[in-house]
Amino acid sequence: RQTDHDPAEAALVGVTAPVLVIMGDRDPDFKDPAAEARWIGETLNGEVVMVADAGHYPQSQQPNITSSAVLGFLEKVAPRA
């Protein structure tokens, strides 16, 4: 069963924070994980990172890639004083 966009679309309009979308390129929840990540990133004007050889849990399947992406994003949006 594929995820329905309707509930997400209704909630996305209220997001004002900086956004980092991290998605595994083999996420079985989506027919086309890259298209899903692009849609979310474009909708929220966010940054998208596709993680190769990862499914729905890239943070555990590719922790080095995921943590580097998160730390890099945080440096951009909240640099240390």
C-alpha positions in Angstrom: 0.0 0.0 0.0 1.4 3.4 -1.0 1.4 6.4 1.2 -1.4 8.9 0.6 -0.3 12.5 0.0 -3.5 14.2 1.2 -2.8 14.3 5.0 0.8 15.4 4.4 -0.1 18.1 1.9 -2.6 19.6 4.4 0.2 19.8 7.1 3.0 20.9 4.9 1.6 24.4 4.3 2.3 25.3 7.9 6.0 24.4 7.9 8.2 27.4 8.2 11.4 25.8 9.6 14.4 24.9 7.5 13.9 21.5 6.0 16.3 18.6 5.3 14.7 15.6 3.5 16.8 12.4 3.8 15.4 9.4 2.0 16.9 6.0 1.1 16.9 5.4 -2.6 15.4 1.9 -2.0 12.6 3.0 0.4 9.9 0.4 -0.2 7.1 2.7 1.1 7.3 4.8 -2.2 7.0 3.8 -5.8 9.7 6.3 -6.7 11.6 7.4 -3.6 13.6 10.1 -5.4 10.4 11.7 -6.8 8.8 11.6 -3.3 11.9 13.3 -1.8 11.9 16.0 -4.6 8.2 16.7 -4.0 8.7 17.2 -0.3 11.8 19.3 -0.8 10.2 21.5 -3.5 7.1 21.9 -1.5 9.0 23.0 1.6 11.9 24.7 -0.2 14.2 22.2 1.5 17.4 20.4 0.9 17.1 16.8 -0.3 19.7 14.1 0.3 19.1 10.7 -1.3 21.0 7.9 0.5 22.3 5.1 -1.8 21.7 1.5 -0.8 19.3 2.4 2.0 15.6 1.7 2.5 13.2 3.3 4.9 15.8 3.7 7.7 18.8 5.4 6.1 19.9 6.6 9.6 20.6 3.0 10.6 21.4 1.5 7.2 23.9 4.2 6.2 24.7 6.1 9.4 27.8 7.9 8.2 26.1 9.4 5.2 23.0 10.3 7.2 24.9 11.9 10.1 27.2 13.8 7.8 24.1 15.2 6.0 22.4 16.2 9.2 25.5 17.8 10.7 26.2 19.7 7.4 22.6 21.0 7.3 22.8 22.1 10.9 26.0 24.0 10.3 24.2 25.9 7.5 21.0 26.7 9.3 22.4 27.2 12.8 26.2 28.0 12.7 28.0 28.2 15.9 28.6 31.7 17.3 
